[in-house]
Amino acid sequence: MSTKQVTEEEKQELLETLENRFKKNMQRHEGITWEAVAVRLQENPEAVWSLHEMERTGGEPDVVGYDSRTDSYHFYDCVKESPKGRRSCCYDQEAREGRKKFPPETSAVEMAQETGVQLLNEEQYRYLQTLGEFDLKTSSWIVAPDDIRALGGALFGDRRYNTVFTYHNGADSYYASRGWRGILVV
């Protein structure tokens, strides 16, 4: 068995969790049925594994959209604060390896790649914030444009004062309250 698979028991438990979350948060996915999503997940064991990892690390993934052009469902991390299992990491491997003191064990980009998902970009992060209030006490790394990253910077988002902010930090910085949110396209 590949390491990127879940047991049948884990799969059923995950699907039940996802279905319950889906039904509890219908405002996130108007016009989408759980039955259609479930069929897609049954056909895609890699996506099930990625969703399992998103759930295991505290992301509370949920469907937030359907793209008819690509016939794909979009799952975002919808936990209120940045996922607990994905905090205290710098932006990417280059930043982590470049730290002279106290490098973290991993980075947001590395974790996302290992999980089979992508970090939210700024547009996706702002869309998530239209579906609820997220990162009121924490912040989340988002995709940094190449020109900013080339200069050593990275971006993060949060919500304060009823306003969604994106801001910059050195890519090598990390904080106990900063993690990352992902998107999985299925």
C-alpha positions as CSV (number, residue, x, y, z in Angstrom):
1,M,0.0,0.0,0.0
2,S,1.3,3.4,-0.9
3,T,2.0,5.8,1.9
4,K,-0.4,8.3,0.3
5,Q,-3.5,6.2,0.9
6,V,-5.9,5.9,3.8
7,T,-7.5,2.8,5.1
8,E,-11.1,2.0,4.2
9,E,-12.1,2.9,7.8
10,E,-10.2,6.2,7.7
11,K,-11.8,7.0,4.3
12,Q,-15.3,6.3,5.6
13,E,-14.7,8.4,8.7
14,L,-13.4,11.3,6.6
15,L,-16.2,11.2,4.1
16,E,-18.7,11.3,7.0
17,T,-16.9,14.2,8.6
18,L,-16.8,16.1,5.2
19,E,-20.5,15.4,4.5
20,N,-21.5,16.7,7.9
21,R,-19.4,19.8,7.5
22,F,-20.8,20.2,4.0
23,K,-24.4,20.0,5.2
24,K,-23.7,22.3,8.2
25,N,-22.2,25.1,5.9
26,M,-24.5,25.1,2.8
27,Q,-23.8,28.9,2.3
28,R,-20.2,27.9,1.2
29,H,-21.3,25.9,-1.8
30,E,-24.7,26.9,-3.1
31,G,-25.8,24.8,-6.1
32,I,-23.4,22.0,-5.3
33,T,-24.7,18.6,-4.0
34,W,-22.9,16.4,-1.6
35,E,-23.7,13.4,-3.8
36,A,-21.8,14.8,-6.8
37,V,-18.8,15.6,-4.5
38,A,-18.9,12.2,-3.0
39,V,-18.8,10.5,-6.4
40,R,-15.8,12.6,-7.4
41,L,-14.0,11.6,-4.1
42,Q,-14.7,7.9,-4.6
43,E,-13.0,8.2,-8.0
44,N,-9.9,10.0,-6.6
45,P,-8.0,8.2,-3.8
46,E,-5.1,10.8,-4.0
47,A,-7.6,13.6,-3.2
48,V,-9.0,11.6,-0.3
49,W,-5.5,11.2,1.1
50,S,-4.8,14.9,0.7
51,L,-8.2,15.8,2.4
52,H,-7.3,13.4,5.2
53,E,-4.0,15.2,5.7
54,M,-5.8,18.6,5.6
55,E,-8.2,17.3,8.3
56,R,-5.5,15.6,10.4
57,T,-3.6,18.9,10.6
58,G,-6.6,20.8,11.7
59,G,-7.7,22.5,8.5
60,E,-11.4,21.5,8.5
61,P,-11.6,21.3,4.6
62,D,-14.9,22.1,2.9
63,V,-16.1,22.6,-0.6
64,V,-16.2,26.3,-1.5
65,G,-16.8,26.2,-5.2
66,Y,-17.1,24.4,-8.5
67,D,-15.3,25.4,-11.7
68,S,-17.4,24.3,-14.7
69,R,-14.5,25.1,-17.1
70,T,-12.3,22.5,-15.5
71,D,-15.1,20.4,-14.0
72,S,-13.5,20.6,-10.6
73,Y,-14.5,21.1,-7.0
74,H,-12.4,23.4,-4.8
75,F,-11.8,22.5,-1.1
76,Y,-10.3,25.2,1.2
77,D,-9.2,25.0,4.8
78,C,-12.2,26.5,6.6
79,V,-11.1,26.3,10.2
80,K,-11.7,29.6,12.0
81,E,-8.0,30.1,12.9
82,S,-4.9,29.0,11.0
83,P,-4.7,25.2,11.3
84,K,-2.9,24.3,14.5
85,G,-1.0,21.5,12.9
86,R,0.5,23.9,10.4
87,R,1.8,26.8,12.4
88,S,5.3,27.9,13.4
89,C,6.7,27.4,9.9
90,C,8.5,29.9,7.6
91,Y,7.4,30.4,4.0
92,D,9.5,27.9,2.0
93,Q,12.5,25.6,2.0
94,E,14.9,28.3,0.8
95,A,13.9,30.5,3.7
96,R,14.0,27.7,6.2
97,E,17.5,26.5,5.1
98,G,18.7,30.1,5.1
99,R,17.9,30.8,8.7
100,K,21.1,31.1,10.8
101,K,19.4,30.5,14.2
102,F,16.6,28.2,15.2
103,P,15.3,27.1,11.8
104,P,11.8,25.5,12.0
105,E,11.3,21.9,11.1
106,T,9.5,22.7,7.8
107,S,7.9,25.4,5.8
108,A,4.4,26.2,4.5
109,V,5.3,25.5,0.9
110,E,7.0,22.2,1.7
111,M,4.1,21.0,3.9
112,A,1.6,22.0,1.1
113,Q,3.6,20.0,-1.5
114,E,3.8,17.0,0.9
115,T,0.1,17.2,1.4
116,G,-0.7,17.4,-2.3
117,V,-2.4,20.9,-2.0
118,Q,-1.4,24.5,-2.8
119,L,-1.3,27.5,-0.6
120,L,-4.2,29.9,-1.1
121,N,-3.2,32.9,-3.2
122,E,-4.4,36.4,-2.2
123,E,-7.6,36.2,-4.4
124,Q,-8.5,32.8,-2.9
125,Y,-7.8,34.0,0.6
126,R,-10.0,37.1,0.1
127,Y,-12.8,34.8,-1.3
128,L,-12.6,32.6,1.8
129,Q,-13.1,35.7,3.9
130,T,-16.4,36.3,2.1
131,L,-17.6,33.0,3.4
132,G,-17.0,33.8,7.1
133,E,-14.6,35.4,9.5
134,F,-11.2,33.6,9.5
135,D,-7.9,34.3,11.1
136,L,-9.2,36.8,13.8
137,K,-6.3,35.8,16.1
138,T,-3.9,34.1,13.8
139,S,-2.5,34.7,10.3
140,S,-1.9,32.5,7.3
141,W,0.9,32.5,4.7
142,I,-0.4,33.0,1.1
143,V,1.4,32.6,-2.2
144,A,4.1,35.2,-2.6
145,P,4.6,36.7,-6.1
146,D,7.9,35.7,-7.6
147,D,9.3,39.3,-7.5
148,I,8.6,39.7,-3.8
149,R,10.0,36.2,-3.0
150,A,13.1,37.0,-5.0
151,L,13.8,39.9,-2.6
152,G,13.4,37.7,0.4
153,G,9.8,38.5,1.2
154,A,6.6,36.6,1.5
155,L,2.9,37.5,2.1
156,F,0.4,36.6,4.8
157,G,-3.2,37.4,5.4
158,D,-5.4,37.9,8.5
159,R,-8.7,39.6,9.5
160,R,-8.6,42.5,12.0
161,Y,-11.1,45.3,12.7
162,N,-13.6,43.6,10.4
163,T,-11.1,44.1,7.5
164,V,-9.1,41.5,5.5
165,F,-5.4,42.5,5.4
166,T,-2.5,41.1,3.3
167,Y,0.9,42.1,4.5
168,H,4.5,41.2,4.1
169,N,7.2,39.6,6.2
170,G,10.6,38.1,5.6
171,A,10.1,34.6,4.2
172,D,12.3,33.2,6.9
173,S,10.2,34.5,9.8
174,Y,7.9,32.2,11.7
175,Y,5.5,32.6,14.6
176,A,3.4,30.4,16.8
177,S,0.3,32.2,15.5
178,R,1.1,32.0,11.7
179,G,0.4,28.9,9.7
180,W,-1.0,28.4,6.2
181,R,-4.3,27.5,4.5
182,G,-4.5,25.3,1.4
183,I,-6.7,24.6,-1.6
184,L,-7.3,21.2,-3.1
185,V,-8.8,21.0,-6.6
186,V,-10.6,17.7,-7.2
